[in-house]
Amino acid sequence: MKEKKVKRSKRERNTFSDRAGFIVNIFREMPEKRFTLKLLAAASGGADRAGRDLTKHILDTLLEQGYIESEGKGKYHLSRSRLPRYEGVVDMSASGAMYVQCEALESDVFVHQRNTRNALNGDRVEVVVTRTSRNGALEGEVAKVLERSPRCYAGRVDSVSRTTIVVVPDSRKMPVEIYLSRRRYPDVQEGDKVAVRIAEWREGDSRPTGELVDVLGASGDNDAEMHAILLEYDLPYKFEAAVERAAEAIDGRITERDIAERRDMRDVLTLTIDPADAKDFDDALSVRPIGEGKWEVGVHIADVTHYVTPDSTIDDEAVERGTSVYLVDRTIPMLPERLCNDLCSLRPHEDKLAFSAIFHIDEKGKLSQEWFGRTVIHSDRRFTYEEAQAIIESGKGEFSEAILPLHRLAQTLRKERYRKGAIAFDRREAKFTLDENGRPTGVYFKVQREANQLIEEFMLLANRRVAEFCARAHGKERTMIFRVHDTPNSDKFERFRSFILRFGHIFKSPLAKGNAAAKELNKLLASIKGRPEENVVSTLAIRSMAKAVYTTDNIGHYGLAFPYYTHFTSPIRRYPDMMVHRLLQRYLDGKRSADRDFYETRCTHCSEREVVAAEAERASVKYKMVEFMADKIGEEFDGHISGMNEWGIYVELEDSIIEGMVLMRDIPGDFYQFDEERYEVYGHSTGKLFTIGDKMRIRVKSADLRRRLLDFEYVG
């Protein structure tokens, strides 16, 4: 019986349909491979003449059906029309290869440079998945470009001929030059910094053709370079005329009706405390004693939504921008100047409309009463942080009767916050001093002192109380915008714990213990103050944390140790705060819960815009770093290792944030390699190790302003 079964199975396998099915599966499982007739015949069990003839018949049938294609020389491959296809958006790398991000797939599709069909960063494309590796990574080819990205590219005009202008883009995500027509743009000169948009890139052409959007100025000019950074991140550098006109048309008068509809706080001592170079003042504090050791403290925020209504021209622009952007030398505001520097700026000695959170608080920081609503205020004095700090330190000065109790209450709130598990991240923030042309002349560190903490603590108080009121008042769960911060990623945090052992620091509490873990982290951060590893350890601790985002799904704020938290205090510069103001007023009016899906979509957009703005800000800092070091080629500096990858070692110079790379291949004496698991660079022959925090002396090798790159040489 067994022998007959084997013979029958063999006969079945030799039938046309079974052999064809086996061959079809070979093509499906290896869609990127090219197969010969001989190989397919042998693989399917027919290496003899009869088997090859049957295999040839099968292949001819599959060719006729369009299932496979012949590329000559007796080789066959699966037809691209039979491969899975998806739509997605291109994320390009500096090499010209790309990843296509497809909504229908969990992972991106990698496309080699030779298979991109002239697709560019941000384009919507149809991608064919040609291979899935064992670990699930997808590879493919671009089948066609469905829609060109409308984004602009900034670049330098590298050459001008009789017919052609060649633009070299600044962005690493645009790895090819762009051609412009000399006939269309006769005034463009070599060395100009320009903004261009891709018009077309026909098959067979070596480079795309563009259209000129704007001439930003001369390459190297500060304004031109800052505008170029904004363009690189698809951020606006000016308001359209229609938005400016809408802002100018706003009636800024405060009427008797406005005052009658609000709580009048003009007779309560009110002040603002801001940086010395601040141009807009979007928050103010009022304070007065109310007996029994208690104080009434008012947190007053510019009432932007009184002037900006939903779906208006200005509101639509604010939604699109999502946030103000802070480059090294300028602010790109979310709102036109008429609003942020005039109508909504809480300037001293002027009546202003505000949205306020007013608290009754005792010397122990305990709240006994709170009130939220619209007010009219009158600021009595504008303080800089330095002026307020002088009063805190001396105990005397103008309006010390307001600043000193506010300082005491703020420190009480701060201590209580840390007692409950808030994390005391205090990474040094470096700033550049700039000359009249915007060129950096020095680097200094921004100092956070008690006057800064005074403002910070009352803003945090208002944010958390508004969040809880809107979400839970009267026992009802309502749609609200939260600023959330998830618990740290356990794998990243474990790597951080392992890393700090190198410096002799032991982190005992497991992450799951929450409050205990936060307290131990604070203890660690305090112990490294002033030590060589302070900046590196603080940076790695931050990197182990989750990113804060906006959402309607409240999970609390781990870093601040608040179960409810939102952003209420900066509607001039953040669109989520404007939405929070509208939701707060909606719930004060007793209306039902707002549409959750609408606000969640807006939250996602605002979180994305926040990330883009932060990347642009970092790019401007990087540009100023390189610009500051451009005249220091050949000079030596001491630094420490701040990062590493397969290409090289990042070194941050002492007493600054200036960072450059020492290429691995340039380190003499050995062949060095990066160990990602141990996060160290090691020499194969000598066994010499480099790791985060190690001191290193370097020589400045080159400073590439266009690419914003600093190259260092290893000295010792």
Secondary structure as GFF3:
##gff-version 3
##sequence-region A 1 716
A	DSSP	alpha_helix	2	13	.	.	.	ID=ss1
A	DSSP	alpha_helix	16	29	.	.	.	ID=ss2
A	DSSP	beta_strand	35	36	.	.	.	ID=ss3
A	DSSP	alpha_helix	37	43	.	.	.	ID=ss4
A	DSSP	alpha_helix	49	64	.	.	.	ID=ss5
A	DSSP	beta_strand	68	70	.	.	.	ID=ss6
A	DSSP	beta_strand	75	78	.	.	.	ID=ss7
A	DSSP	three_ten_helix	80	82	.	.	.	ID=ss8
A	DSSP	beta_strand	85	92	.	.	.	ID=ss9
A	DSSP	beta_strand	98	101	.	.	.	ID=ss10
A	DSSP	beta_strand	109	111	.	.	.	ID=ss11
A	DSSP	three_ten_helix	113	115	.	.	.	ID=ss12
A	DSSP	beta_strand	124	132	.	.	.	ID=ss13
A	DSSP	beta_strand	138	147	.	.	.	ID=ss14
A	DSSP	beta_strand	152	160	.	.	.	ID=ss15
A	DSSP	beta_strand	164	169	.	.	.	ID=ss16
A	DSSP	beta_strand	178	181	.	.	.	ID=ss17
A	DSSP	beta_strand	192	200	.	.	.	ID=ss18
A	DSSP	beta_strand	209	218	.	.	.	ID=ss19
A	DSSP	alpha_helix	222	232	.	.	.	ID=ss20
A	DSSP	alpha_helix	241	248	.	.	.	ID=ss21
A	DSSP	alpha_helix	256	260	.	.	.	ID=ss22
A	DSSP	beta_strand	263	264	.	.	.	ID=ss23
A	DSSP	beta_strand	270	274	.	.	.	ID=ss24
A	DSSP	beta_strand	283	291	.	.	.	ID=ss25
A	DSSP	beta_strand	294	302	.	.	.	ID=ss26
A	DSSP	alpha_helix	304	307	.	.	.	ID=ss27
A	DSSP	alpha_helix	313	321	.	.	.	ID=ss28
A	DSSP	beta_strand	325	326	.	.	.	ID=ss29
A	DSSP	beta_strand	331	332	.	.	.	ID=ss30
A	DSSP	alpha_helix	337	337	.	.	.	ID=ss31
A	DSSP	pi_helix	338	343	.	.	.	ID=ss32
A	DSSP	beta_strand	351	362	.	.	.	ID=ss33
A	DSSP	beta_strand	367	378	.	.	.	ID=ss34
A	DSSP	beta_strand	381	384	.	.	.	ID=ss35
A	DSSP	alpha_helix	385	394	.	.	.	ID=ss36
A	DSSP	alpha_helix	400	419	.	.	.	ID=ss37
A	DSSP	beta_strand	429	434	.	.	.	ID=ss38
A	DSSP	beta_strand	440	446	.	.	.	ID=ss39
A	DSSP	alpha_helix	450	472	.	.	.	ID=ss40
A	DSSP	three_ten_helix	473	475	.	.	.	ID=ss41
A	DSSP	beta_strand	482	484	.	.	.	ID=ss42
A	DSSP	alpha_helix	490	500	.	.	.	ID=ss43
A	DSSP	three_ten_helix	501	503	.	.	.	ID=ss44
A	DSSP	three_ten_helix	511	513	.	.	.	ID=ss45
A	DSSP	alpha_helix	515	527	.	.	.	ID=ss46
A	DSSP	alpha_helix	534	543	.	.	.	ID=ss47
A	DSSP	beta_strand	549	551	.	.	.	ID=ss48
A	DSSP	alpha_helix	575	588	.	.	.	ID=ss49
A	DSSP	alpha_helix	596	629	.	.	.	ID=ss50
A	DSSP	three_ten_helix	630	632	.	.	.	ID=ss51
A	DSSP	beta_strand	636	644	.	.	.	ID=ss52
A	DSSP	beta_strand	648	653	.	.	.	ID=ss53
A	DSSP	beta_strand	659	663	.	.	.	ID=ss54
A	DSSP	three_ten_helix	664	666	.	.	.	ID=ss55
A	DSSP	beta_strand	672	675	.	.	.	ID=ss56
A	DSSP	beta_strand	680	683	.	.	.	ID=ss57
A	DSSP	beta_strand	689	691	.	.	.	ID=ss58
A	DSSP	beta_strand	695	704	.	.	.	ID=ss59
A	DSSP	beta_strand	709	714	.	.	.	ID=ss60
###
